[in-house]
Amino acid sequence: MNFEEMNLKEKIEAIEKVIAKDILPMLAFDGGMAEVLDVRESNGETHVFIRYGGACASCSSAGGATLFAIEETLRRNLNTDKIRVFPI
């Protein structure tokens, strides 16, 4: 099913699946982690709010390169450019 046609519950499940399979192992390699705190729809986009933990919590890359990698991984795996990731 196309990500943009999913209801919010289906989108959350798809996002969490990608995070568990593709993002958490990447972060764990450097001693970090991230958890999804909230997912909201806003102006035709899906906004994913995450909290970093472990080494990511104090890493200077968490707000830049790491955040970009998380967002791009979600976009690529869910085949949409309408996802934005925000650290909290």
N, C-alpha and C positions, 0 to 999 in steps of 0.2 A: 504494500500500500504506500502511496505517495505521502511523505511526511506532512506536507502542507494540507492534505485532506484528512489527516488524523484529528480525533478530538484530543482535548488536553491530556486526558488520562493516558491515551495511547502514545502521545508525544513524550510524556514523562517516562513511560516504560522504555521507549526506544532510546531516549537520551541516557537513562541509567544503564541500559545494556551496553551502549558504546563506551560509556565512562568505565564500567567494570572491565570490559574486554580490552579496550585499546588505550585508555588514558591512565588508569590507576597503575598498571604495570610499568608504564613509562615513568611516572612520578616516583614509584616505589624504588626504582633503580637508583635514584639519588636520595633515598630516604624520606621522600615526601608523600603526601596524599592530598586528596581533595574530596569534599562531599557536597552534594547538591542540597542546598537549603530551600530553594523555591524555584518554580518554573511558572512564568506568567506570559500571557499573550498581550502584546502592545503594538498597535498600529501595523498589524500584519506581520509582525516579527514574534519569534519565540525568544524570550529572555530567560537565561539560565543564571541563577545566582549561586555561587559556590563559596565555600570556605576552605582555605588551605590549612593543612596540618603538617606535622613533622618538619622536615627541613624546608618545605615550601613556605611555611608560615613566616620565616625570617629571610627568605631568599630575595635578593633584589630583582631577579628575573621573573618572579611570580606575577608581577603586574604588567610585564612586557612580553618577552619571548615565550614564556610558559603559557601565559593566558592566550596568546595568539595561536600557539600549537594546539591548545585544548579546543578553541573555537574552530580552527581549521579542520581538526580531526572530526568534530561533530558535523560540520558542514559536509565534509567529504563522505563520511559514512552514512549520513542521512539524506544525502543528495539534495541539499537546499542551501541557499545563501541567506536565508531568513532566520538565522540563529545568532544571537549575541550573548556573550558570556561576561558576567560581571562578578568580580571578587567582592566579598563582604568581609 
